[in-house]
Amino acid sequence: MRNRLFTVALLAFAVLALAAPTASLAKDSPSETAVYAVANLDKADMVKDLTKALTKVKGVTAAKADAEAGKFIVTFNPEKTNPDALTAVVTKVAADAKFEGVQAAEGSGEKSGCGACPSKATCGKKK
């Protein structure tokens, strides 16, 4: 009985020790927000289709609609995806969608740049 209790306690400690670094890495991951002007966001099917398509993209951490403003907001990790890839997905679902720009995600603690570049990853690089 004593050995079993010791084994369970040791396993619980190991799981907690391994989970702690993973949680801190997620918090330190950079995130940016891409904003799209999309018509028909008041229709549930449009929002559902956009959300479903974008959640399949590696690096997308959130996708939500602001129907009143006509905006669809996508939060993503710029180390895993980029605005061009997101725009390709968005325009497959909503052909009339217009990419408006990228900004630092809310709560990321990062300040956005001048706004001239589509992503911090490409900021200052000439094509």
Secondary structure, 3 states (H helix, E strand, C coil): CHHHHHHHHHHHHHHHHHHHHHHHHHHHCCCEEEEEECCCCCCHHHHHHHHHHHHCCCCEEEEEEECCCCEEEEEECCCCCCHHHHHHHHHHHCCCCEEEEEEECCCCCCCCCCCCCCCHHHCCCCC
